[in-house]
């Protein structure tokens, strides 16, 4: 299994938009200790959210 790192393109294991990892770290204030701050666009609107790194996988364009 690949280690997710800053700058990787990821997707939620359950599906959703393609996102870019902006930073990794301890986001325990959000309830997530091993988290990834991900960014993506919803149309022209930039979005960001912290996800548990265990719920993400590297996006591979097939």
CORCORHU-V943127 format. One record per residue. RES is the residue in three letters. D_CENTER is the distance of its C-alpha to the mean C-alpha in whole Angstrom. Layout:
BEGIN
<<RES;D_CENTER> <RES;D_CENTER>>
END
This chain:
BEGIN
<<UNK;16> <UNK;14> <UNK;12> <UNK;9> <UNK;10> <UNK;9> <UNK;10> <UNK;8> <UNK;8> <UNK;6> <UNK;7> <UNK;7> <UNK;10> <UNK;12> <UNK;12> <UNK;11> <UNK;10> <UNK;9> <UNK;6> <UNK;6> <UNK;5> <UNK;8> <UNK;9> <UNK;9> <UNK;12> <UNK;14> <UNK;13> <UNK;16> <UNK;17> <UNK;15> <UNK;15> <UNK;13> <UNK;14> <UNK;11> <UNK;8> <UNK;5> <UNK;6> <UNK;4> <UNK;7> <UNK;9> <UNK;13> <UNK;15> <UNK;18> <UNK;19> <UNK;17> <UNK;14> <UNK;11> <UNK;9> <UNK;8> <UNK;7> <UNK;6> <UNK;8> <UNK;7> <UNK;10> <UNK;9> <UNK;6> <UNK;8> <UNK;9> <UNK;10> <UNK;14> <UNK;16> <UNK;19>>
END
